[in-house]
Amino acid sequence: MLFLVISTPVPTRPSTIQDQRRKYWPWAQDKLDRGLAKSFYARTGRGAVAVFDVDSNETLHDLLNEWAEIVPAEFDIYPLIDSDAIKSFLGEEAD
């Protein structure tokens, strides 16, 4: 299951959480290495964007809780459909 997640950190002075923010990228790399994520990007200003590839909503929930422990944030979550899956679906619909 693919999900696009966009984080918006809670409003605090960036300098007050700089040490915590340094922990985010090693955490993100671990998720890439384990196949739980496909990509991570920093947003201009503050926040990040991730594409997770997880087996369940519960796994996504756990990941977002881990993320929020490092950098408290609000998350916008968008379920995605893999491009091969949508092509297959559209092919079936055309028949």
Secondary structure, DSSP 8 states (H G I E B T S, - for coil): -EEEEEEEE-S--GGGGHHHHHTHHHHHHHHHHTTSEEEEEE-SSS-EEEEEE-S-HHHHHHHHHHHHHHS-EEEEEEEE--HHHHHHHHHHHH-
